[in-house]
Amino acid sequence: MDFEFKRLGPLRGELTVPADKSISHRAVILASLAKGESVVQNISWGDDVKSTIRCMRQLGVEIVQDGKVTRIRGKGCAGLTEPNDVLNCGNSGTTMRLLAGVAAARPFLTVLTGDNSLRRRPMARVVEPLSMMGAVICGRENSRLAPLVIRGGELKGIEYHMKVASAQVKSAILLAALDARGETVIHENVSSRDHTERMLLEMGANLERKENEIRLRGPCELDSREWRITGDISSAAFWLVAATIVPGSEVLVRDVGVNPTRSGVLTALKSMGAQIHLEDYRTVGGEPVADILVKHSGLQPVEIGGNIIPSLIDEIPVLAVAMAMAPGTSAVRDAAELRAKESDRIAMVVSVLQQMGVEATETADGFIVHGQGKIPGNCRLFPGGDHRIAMASAVAGLVSEMPVMVEDFNCVDISYPAFLQDLQGLIR
């Protein structure tokens, strides 16, 4: 589906965004590993989480969805059964890397594959620590790429120093450690999103956290429980930027997760001069939540790099649009991880900006944007199947001088199937 985006007037009103995709993946997997029935409310309906649900069902877990309520009848770590076919993770790197941790602890054969994009994404980062724990894992190109063939079994705890700031790798190790003998210790140089740790503590795991160190002693059982998934700040970010750059806009995004390891986009936008206010700050299921009010404002350039990058890595494509609307030179650095996402997001962001008439250049670990306070537009863009590139392009089209056509826009179904519907609801 191709869709044209153009200036349509201010965005005003309120909305709720899709449930947090990262937390939804983890709720499905951890509830499956617990004993007894867990109830998950407001789970993400994007294609990525559907991939996780499908794979857990193939591992023998009963998952029943009824409206916004999902019931997961956990079987305990030892209750999973050998799948009779390969597990297709679709486009979801989270599904593949987290399930690698689950499969590593089980005494049977599991094969993980995915679509063309996922089979190009780096997997050695999870293969290495899981192999150190005792799993036997093989994959393409010397076990760097999927499909991954995993023969799990008796695992032992390890001490591991993270080589990249990756919540997916950290979570894979912790999931394997649940059924490993002894203590597993993970050291992080830079903290990545901590949803797995928060949820494991809520479920009774023998886990301790201090500064950049996580300790989990296995084997341990998890308690079933009820979860309510908060709104995804990665999805909210498109409206935060859109309301900031579209004149006359004022938008309230309700029930958004504002976990400090995820909310770097708020810090970045505020540093650019955005009018963003958190209202009704509260805690839901161990996660901080707030309503976010954003109003149109002028922007100034910004440089983003260092420790903030892991907390806004998924929001960089739409932040690039904000940079284009900020007169002056903005830069992103220390973000080489963007090259290993659904697409090479550094190359894609720069290409999209250039096609829209914005001066932008790649660097090895980021990009530079020379903002002029306007976006010429008048182009046809192909997002390469990357949902975040597609939605960032749509936001740019809302302020472009000439319309922007985005091809294959239905790729947004991966994370935000109702994006166009929500946009129409805000146009005044």
Beta strands, then each sheet from edge to edge (+ up, - down):
strand 1: 3-5
strand 2: 12-16
strand 3: 35-41
strand 4: 62-66
strand 5: 69-75
strand 6: 87-88
strand 7: 109-113
strand 8: 136-139
strand 9: 145-151
strand 10: 159-161
strand 11: 182-187
strand 12: 207-210
strand 13: 213-218
strand 14: 226-228
strand 15: 250-257
strand 16: 275-284
strand 17: 287-295
strand 18: 303-304
strand 19: 328-332
strand 20: 359-363
strand 21: 366-371
strand 22: 377-381
strand 23: 402-406
sheet 1: 1+ 23- 22-
sheet 2: 2+ 15+ 17- 16+
sheet 3: 4+ 5- 3+ 14+
sheet 4: 6+ 7+ 9- 8+
sheet 5: 10+ 11+ 13- 12+
sheet 6: 18+ 19+ 21- 20+
end
